Amino acid sequence: MEKNRRDFIKKSGLALTGLGVLPTAGFSKSAPASKSSTFNMSGYAAPRMDKIRIGFIGVGNRGTGAVKRMCRIEGVEIKALCDLRAEKVASAKEAIKEYGHEPDLYSGDPEIWRKVCERSDIDLIYILTPWKLHTPMAVFSMNHEKHVCVEVPAAKTIDECWELVETSERTRKHCMMTENCCYDFVELLTLNMARQGFFGEILHCEGGYIHELKELLFSKEKFYQMWELHENYERKGNLYPTHGLGPLCQIMNINRGDKMDFLVSVSTNDFSMHPLATNKYLEDSFYKPYIDKDFNGNMSTSIIRTHLGKSILLQYDVSSVRPYSRIHLVSGTEGIVRKYPEPAHFAKGHKWMNENEIEGLYKEFNPAIVQKMGEIAKDHGGHGGMDFLMDWRTIDCLRNGLPMDQDVYDAALWSSIGPLSAQSLNNRSNSVDVPDFTRGGWKTNAPVDISMSRGGNTKVK
């Protein structure tokens, strides 16, 4: 059924193109038809490896932090560092010199990353590049027998989402999108609370990425070659859905007992980016190309309905003057939590719990992974420790032959909200079907396990 639907969309897109009408955003008119599922990667445990040899691609911004975190985890050997800029790979190598790693350096040629992926002495490729390179690099890596960690979002189009799924299934290589917010402490706490029934039957969740980044988007230094600013006028809708969405999907067992059916999206006009581009141009002619761009709207809002009749509200806004928030609201028949504004608030009735009651919740529901690694992760940093906790968990799963907490279906689904939101916007906010990347596997796939019943033996330097 899913294959037939995708074939129909592809053929319809070709017909519409012949009439001078563009196909729906997010689908490529030349996209190959989806193959039937050959192997279910949900719950898949790759053969255990005592040593994980890693190649990093993209060490300009977040990349160096990831390299430094990984070099502190037992069983990791950093074999290669790659970036367009020679000074970035040299700096990253120097940053880990004290830990005894001597990686080879790759830079200069825009295609040199392929040499890293082709090496036979690398097990895992860690991708931290601009978004448009995520899927091509991940697919190439898996095709060269590498597991993949890829930054968010893992894909920009629906075709790319399917390409990730089909490649991971065929090669039986993990493709984990490094959604670090799934490892933040309140998110892990509320996941455990959901597992223990605190919220009752979960009915509705809300998430988002609300983070004023206007000045950073126009910075000549922050995003190399202004790539993220380009994303904000080349595309529309929710460009960065996964931070708020990922933890909620784990809590609601999306892809693992429930699935998304359809979504609708609306967006405001842009009231901030164009005026800022104009002001920048008046001070610096460098910004002239941006004064006539049609920027993405300030606030994008999507509402998703699931197969079991539940709902998710998801928002994205990086250009309004608002305090940082991922919202993280979980509402059930018996309880509710809202993380932002921090500290998180919980309720079992019509009033929010007081500080003493909340402290009791933290003690009662503190998950095993946080009990074991929480303080260590905070000491090693990365967004308050969640980055390190994510990397440690990834390596521990690979070394012990355990399934990943996030699989390729999560990477595809969570990323797909970007192009799907654009499709809805382009069609006067009408509903858009959400593909089932599991092809029915969601009916039997097991929920994410954070009990730490196995593994957890990887040490930290």
C-alpha positions as CSV (number, residue, x, y, z in Angstrom):
1,M,0.0,0.0,0.0
2,E,2.7,2.5,0.9
3,K,4.7,1.6,-2.2
4,N,1.7,2.1,-4.4
5,R,1.0,5.5,-2.8
6,R,4.5,6.6,-3.3
7,D,4.5,5.5,-6.9
8,F,1.2,7.3,-7.5
9,I,2.7,10.5,-6.0
10,K,5.8,10.2,-8.1
11,K,3.8,9.7,-11.3
12,S,1.4,12.5,-10.4
13,G,4.4,14.8,-9.8
14,L,5.7,14.0,-13.3
15,A,2.3,14.7,-14.8
16,L,2.0,18.0,-13.0
17,T,5.4,19.1,-14.1
18,G,4.3,18.5,-17.7
19,L,1.5,21.0,-17.0
20,G,3.8,23.6,-15.6
21,V,2.9,22.8,-12.0
22,L,5.6,22.0,-9.5
23,P,5.3,18.7,-7.6
24,T,4.5,18.8,-3.9
25,A,7.5,20.0,-1.9
26,G,9.5,17.2,-0.4
27,F,9.0,14.7,-3.2
28,S,11.5,14.4,-6.1
29,K,10.0,13.7,-9.5
30,S,13.0,11.3,-10.1
31,A,12.7,9.4,-6.8
32,P,13.0,5.7,-7.0
33,A,10.0,3.7,-5.9
34,S,10.4,2.3,-2.3
35,K,11.4,-1.3,-2.1
36,S,9.5,-3.6,0.3
37,S,11.0,-3.9,3.7
38,T,13.7,-6.6,3.8
39,F,14.7,-6.4,7.4
40,N,13.3,-4.7,10.5
41,M,16.0,-2.4,12.0
42,S,13.8,-1.7,15.1
43,G,15.3,-3.7,17.9
44,Y,18.2,-4.8,15.8
45,A,21.4,-5.5,17.7
46,A,24.5,-5.4,15.5
47,P,27.3,-7.8,16.4
48,R,29.1,-6.5,19.5
49,M,32.5,-4.8,19.0
50,D,34.9,-4.2,21.8
51,K,36.6,-1.4,20.0
52,I,34.7,1.3,18.1
53,R,36.8,3.1,15.5
54,I,35.3,6.4,14.5
55,G,35.7,8.8,11.6
56,F,34.3,12.3,12.1
57,I,33.1,14.5,9.2
58,G,32.6,18.1,10.0
59,V,34.5,19.4,13.0
60,G,33.9,23.2,12.6
61,N,31.2,23.9,15.2
62,R,29.6,20.9,17.1
63,G,32.1,18.5,15.6
64,T,35.0,19.3,17.9
65,G,32.8,19.0,20.9
66,A,31.7,15.5,19.8
67,V,35.3,14.5,19.1
68,K,36.3,15.6,22.6
69,R,33.4,13.7,24.2
70,M,34.0,10.5,22.3
71,C,37.8,10.3,23.2
72,R,36.8,10.0,26.8
73,I,34.8,6.9,26.4
74,E,36.3,3.4,26.8
75,G,36.7,1.4,23.7
76,V,36.8,4.4,21.3
77,E,39.6,4.9,18.8
78,I,39.4,8.1,16.8
79,K,40.8,7.3,13.4
80,A,40.0,10.3,11.1
81,L,38.9,13.9,11.3
82,C,37.5,15.6,8.2
83,D,36.5,19.2,7.4
84,L,36.7,21.5,4.5
85,R,39.0,23.8,6.6
86,A,42.5,22.5,7.4
87,E,42.7,24.7,10.5
88,K,39.5,23.0,12.0
89,V,40.8,19.5,11.7
90,A,44.2,20.6,13.1
91,S,42.5,22.2,16.0
92,A,40.3,19.2,16.8
93,K,43.4,16.9,16.7
94,E,45.2,19.2,19.1
95,A,42.2,19.2,21.5
96,I,42.4,15.4,22.0
97,K,46.1,15.0,21.9
98,E,46.3,14.4,25.7
99,Y,44.0,11.3,25.3
100,G,46.5,9.5,23.1
101,H,44.5,9.6,19.8
102,E,46.4,10.3,16.6
103,P,43.7,10.5,13.9
104,D,44.5,11.1,10.2
105,L,43.4,14.5,8.9
106,Y,41.3,15.2,5.8
107,S,40.5,18.7,4.4
108,G,40.3,20.9,1.3
109,D,38.6,18.8,-1.3
110,P,34.7,18.9,-0.9
111,E,34.6,15.2,-1.8
112,I,37.4,14.1,0.4
113,W,35.0,12.8,3.1
114,R,34.4,9.8,0.8
115,K,37.9,8.6,1.5
116,V,37.1,8.5,5.2
117,C,34.0,6.4,4.6
118,E,35.9,4.1,2.3
119,R,38.5,3.1,4.9
120,S,38.3,-0.5,6.1
121,D,39.6,0.4,9.6
122,I,36.6,2.5,10.6
123,D,33.4,1.2,12.2
124,L,31.3,4.3,12.8
125,I,31.0,7.6,10.8
126,Y,29.9,10.6,12.8
127,I,28.4,13.3,10.6
128,L,28.2,16.9,11.7
129,T,28.0,18.8,8.5
130,P,25.4,21.2,7.0
131,W,22.0,19.6,6.6
132,K,22.1,19.0,2.8
133,L,25.0,16.6,3.3
134,H,23.5,14.5,6.0
135,T,21.7,11.9,3.9
136,P,24.3,11.6,1.1
137,M,27.0,11.0,3.6
138,A,25.0,8.6,5.7
139,V,23.9,6.5,2.7
140,F,27.5,6.4,1.4
141,S,28.8,5.4,4.8
142,M,26.3,2.6,5.2
143,N,27.0,1.3,1.7
144,H,30.6,1.1,2.8
145,E,29.8,-1.1,5.8
146,K,29.8,1.7,8.4
147,H,27.4,2.4,11.2
148,V,26.3,6.1,11.2
149,C,25.6,8.8,13.7
150,V,24.2,11.8,11.9
151,E,23.2,15.2,13.2
152,V,19.7,16.5,13.1
153,P,17.8,16.6,10.9
154,A,18.9,13.4,9.2
155,A,17.1,14.2,5.9
156,K,15.5,17.2,4.1
157,T,13.1,15.4,1.8
158,I,10.8,12.5,1.9
159,D,12.8,10.7,-0.7
160,E,15.9,11.1,1.4
161,C,14.0,9.7,4.4
162,W,13.2,6.6,2.4
163,E,16.7,6.3,1.1
164,L,18.0,6.2,4.7
165,V,15.5,3.5,5.6
166,E,16.1,1.3,2.6
167,T,19.9,1.6,2.9
168,S,19.9,0.8,6.6
169,E,17.6,-2.2,6.1
170,R,19.7,-3.6,3.2
171,T,23.1,-3.1,4.8
172,R,22.0,-3.9,8.4
173,K,23.9,-0.9,9.6
174,H,22.6,1.4,12.3
175,C,21.7,4.9,11.2
176,M,21.2,6.9,14.4
177,M,20.2,10.5,14.3
178,T,22.0,12.2,17.2
179,E,18.9,13.7,18.8
180,N,20.5,14.7,22.0
181,C,17.3,16.1,23.6
182,C,16.2,12.5,24.1
183,Y,19.0,12.3,26.7
184,D,18.2,15.5,28.6
185,F,17.4,14.8,32.2
186,V,13.7,15.9,32.4
187,E,13.0,14.1,29.1
188,L,14.4,10.9,30.5
189,L,12.6,11.4,33.7
190,T,9.3,11.8,32.0
191,L,9.9,8.9,29.7
192,N,10.4,6.7,32.8
193,M,7.3,8.3,34.4
194,A,5.3,7.4,31.4
195,R,6.5,3.8,31.5
196,Q,5.5,3.6,35.2
197,G,2.0,5.0,34.5
198,F,2.3,8.4,36.1
199,F,0.4,10.2,33.3
200,G,-2.2,7.4,32.8
201,E,-3.1,7.1,29.1
202,I,-1.2,9.8,27.3
203,L,-3.6,11.9,25.1
204,H,-1.7,14.9,23.9
205,C,1.9,16.2,23.8
206,E,3.5,19.5,22.8
207,G,7.0,20.2,21.7
208,G,9.0,22.7,19.8
209,Y,12.2,24.5,19.0
210,I,11.9,28.2,20.0
211,H,15.3,29.8,20.1
212,E,16.0,33.3,18.8
213,L,18.9,32.9,16.4
214,K,18.6,35.9,14.1
215,E,22.0,37.4,14.7
216,L,23.7,34.0,14.5
217,L,22.0,33.2,11.2
218,F,23.4,36.4,9.8
219,S,26.9,35.9,11.3
220,K,29.7,35.5,8.9
221,E,31.6,33.3,11.3
222,K,29.0,31.0,12.9
223,F,27.6,29.0,10.0
224,Y,30.3,28.3,7.3
225,Q,29.3,29.9,4.0
226,M,26.1,31.2,5.6
227,W,24.5,27.7,5.0
228,E,21.9,27.9,7.7
229,L,20.7,31.4,6.6
230,H,20.3,29.9,3.1
231,E,18.1,27.2,4.6
232,N,15.8,29.8,6.1
233,Y,14.9,31.3,2.8
234,E,15.2,28.3,0.5
235,R,12.6,26.3,2.5
236,K,9.4,26.9,4.5
237,G,7.8,25.3,7.5
238,N,9.3,23.5,10.4
239,L,13.0,23.3,9.4
240,Y,14.2,21.8,12.7
241,P,11.5,19.6,14.2
242,T,13.4,16.8,16.0
243,H,14.5,18.5,19.3
244,G,11.0,18.9,20.6
245,L,9.5,15.9,18.8
246,G,12.0,13.1,19.5
247,P,11.5,12.7,23.2
248,L,7.7,12.9,22.8
249,C,7.7,10.2,20.2
250,Q,9.6,7.9,22.6
251,I,7.1,8.7,25.4
252,M,4.1,8.1,23.1
253,N,5.7,4.9,21.5
254,I,5.5,6.3,18.0
255,N,6.9,3.7,15.6
256,R,6.6,1.2,18.5
257,G,2.9,0.7,19.2
258,D,1.4,3.8,17.5
259,K,2.2,5.8,14.4
260,M,1.5,9.2,12.9
261,D,-1.4,9.4,10.5
262,F,-1.5,13.0,9.2
263,L,-0.5,16.5,10.0
264,V,-1.6,20.1,9.3
265,S,0.7,23.1,9.4
266,V,0.3,26.8,9.5
267,S,2.9,29.6,9.5
268,T,3.0,33.3,10.1
269,N,4.6,35.6,7.6
270,D,8.2,36.7,8.2
271,F,8.2,39.9,10.3
272,S,11.9,39.8,11.4
273,M,14.4,38.3,9.0
274,H,13.8,40.6,6.0
275,P,14.0,43.8,8.1
276,L,17.2,42.5,9.7
277,A,18.7,41.7,6.3
278,T,17.9,45.2,5.1
279,N,19.5,46.8,8.2
280,K,22.6,44.6,7.7
281,Y,22.9,45.6,4.1
282,L,22.8,49.3,5.0
283,E,25.9,48.7,7.2
284,D,27.7,46.1,5.0
285,S,27.2,45.4,1.3
286,F,28.0,41.7,1.9
287,Y,24.4,41.3,2.8
288,K,23.0,42.6,-0.5
289,P,22.0,39.2,-1.8
290,Y,19.7,38.7,1.1
291,I,17.6,41.8,1.0
292,D,15.2,40.4,-1.6
293,K,14.8,36.9,-0.2
294,D,11.5,35.4,0.9
295,F,12.4,34.2,4.4
296,N,10.6,31.5,6.3
297,G,7.8,32.7,8.6
298,N,8.5,33.5,12.2
299,M,6.3,30.8,13.8
300,S,5.5,27.4,12.2
301,T,2.9,25.3,14.0
302,S,2.1,21.7,13.1
303,I,-0.6,19.5,14.6
304,I,-0.2,15.7,14.2
305,R,-2.8,13.1,14.8
306,T,-1.8,9.5,15.5
307,H,-3.4,6.2,14.5
308,L,-4.6,5.7,18.1
309,G,-6.3,9.1,18.1
310,K,-3.7,11.1,20.0
311,S,-2.3,14.5,19.1
312,I,1.0,16.3,19.0
313,L,1.5,20.1,18.7
314,L,4.9,21.0,17.3
315,Q,6.3,24.6,16.9
316,Y,9.4,26.1,15.3
317,D,10.5,29.8,15.7
318,V,14.1,31.0,15.5
319,S,13.4,34.6,14.6
320,S,11.1,36.0,17.3
321,V,12.1,37.6,20.6
322,R,11.2,34.7,23.0
323,P,13.0,32.8,25.7
324,Y,14.4,29.4,24.7
325,S,11.8,26.6,24.9
326,R,11.3,23.1,23.7
327,I,7.9,23.1,25.5
328,H,7.9,19.4,26.4
329,L,4.4,19.0,27.6
330,V,3.0,15.5,28.2
331,S,-0.7,15.3,29.1
332,G,-2.5,12.1,30.1
333,T,-5.7,10.9,31.8
334,E,-4.0,11.1,35.2
335,G,-1.2,13.6,35.1
336,I,0.7,16.3,33.2
337,V,4.2,17.8,32.9
338,R,5.4,21.0,31.3
339,K,9.2,21.5,31.2
340,Y,9.3,25.2,30.1
341,P,9.6,27.7,31.7
342,E,12.0,25.8,33.8
343,P,12.0,24.3,36.3
344,A,9.6,21.6,35.1
345,H,6.1,21.6,36.6
346,F,4.0,18.5,37.3
347,A,0.4,18.0,38.3
348,K,-2.0,15.2,39.2
349,G,-5.0,17.5,39.5
350,H,-5.9,21.1,39.0
351,K,-2.9,22.5,40.8
352,W,0.8,22.2,40.0
353,M,2.8,20.3,42.6
354,N,5.0,22.1,45.1
355,E,8.7,21.9,45.3
356,N,8.8,19.1,47.9
357,E,6.3,17.0,45.9
358,I,8.4,17.5,42.7
359,E,11.6,16.5,44.5
360,G,9.9,13.3,45.5
361,L,9.0,12.6,41.9
362,Y,12.7,13.0,40.9
363,K,13.7,10.5,43.6
364,E,10.9,8.0,42.7
365,F,11.2,8.0,38.9
366,N,14.9,8.9,38.3
367,P,15.8,6.5,35.5
368,A,18.5,3.9,35.7
369,I,20.7,5.5,33.0
370,V,20.7,8.8,34.9
371,Q,21.4,7.1,38.2
372,K,24.4,5.4,36.7
373,M,25.8,8.1,34.4
374,G,24.0,11.4,35.1
375,E,26.7,13.1,37.3
376,I,29.5,11.8,35.0
377,A,27.7,13.2,32.0
378,K,27.3,16.6,33.6
379,D,31.0,16.7,34.4
380,H,31.9,16.0,30.8
381,G,29.4,18.5,29.5
382,G,27.7,19.1,26.2
383,H,24.4,21.0,26.7
384,G,24.4,20.2,30.4
385,G,25.5,16.6,29.9
386,M,22.9,15.3,27.5
387,D,25.4,15.2,24.6
388,F,27.8,13.1,26.6
389,L,25.1,10.8,27.8
390,M,23.9,10.2,24.3
391,D,27.4,9.4,23.0
392,W,28.2,7.1,25.9
393,R,24.9,5.3,25.4
394,T,25.7,4.9,21.7
395,I,29.1,3.4,22.3
396,D,27.8,1.2,25.1
397,C,25.1,-0.3,22.8
398,L,27.6,-1.0,20.0
399,R,30.2,-2.5,22.4
400,N,27.5,-4.8,24.0
401,G,25.6,-5.7,20.9
402,L,22.4,-3.9,22.0
403,P,19.7,-2.2,20.0
404,M,20.0,1.6,19.6
405,D,17.5,3.8,21.5
406,Q,16.9,5.6,18.1
407,D,16.8,3.7,14.9
408,V,16.6,4.7,11.2
409,Y,12.8,4.8,11.3
410,D,13.0,7.4,14.0
411,A,15.5,9.4,12.0
412,A,13.3,9.3,9.0
413,L,10.0,10.0,10.7
414,W,11.2,12.8,12.9
415,S,13.0,14.5,10.0
416,S,10.1,14.1,7.7
417,I,8.1,16.7,9.6
418,G,10.2,19.3,7.8
419,P,9.1,18.6,4.2
420,L,5.6,17.5,5.3
421,S,5.0,20.8,7.0
422,A,6.0,22.6,3.8
423,Q,3.6,20.4,1.8
424,S,0.7,21.4,4.1
425,L,1.6,25.1,3.9
426,N,1.8,25.0,0.2
427,N,-1.7,23.5,0.1
428,R,-3.4,26.1,2.2
429,S,-2.7,24.1,5.4
430,N,-4.7,21.0,4.3
431,S,-3.8,17.7,5.9
432,V,-0.9,15.7,4.7
433,D,-0.5,11.9,5.2
434,V,2.6,10.9,7.2
435,P,4.5,7.9,5.7
436,D,4.8,4.8,7.7
437,F,8.6,4.2,7.4
438,T,8.2,1.0,9.4
439,R,5.8,-0.4,6.8
440,G,3.6,-1.9,9.5
441,G,6.4,-2.7,11.9
442,W,5.1,-0.2,14.4
443,K,2.4,-2.7,15.4
444,T,4.9,-5.1,17.0
445,N,8.1,-3.0,17.5
446,A,9.1,-2.9,21.2
447,P,9.2,0.5,23.1
448,V,12.5,2.1,23.9
449,D,14.1,0.4,26.9
450,I,15.9,2.7,29.4
451,S,16.0,0.1,32.2
452,M,19.7,-0.5,31.7
453,S,19.0,-4.2,32.3
454,R,21.9,-5.0,30.0
455,G,25.0,-3.2,29.1
456,G,26.1,-0.1,31.0
457,N,29.6,-1.5,31.6
458,T,31.5,1.0,29.3
459,K,33.8,3.1,31.4
460,V,34.7,6.8,31.1
461,K,38.2,8.1,31.2
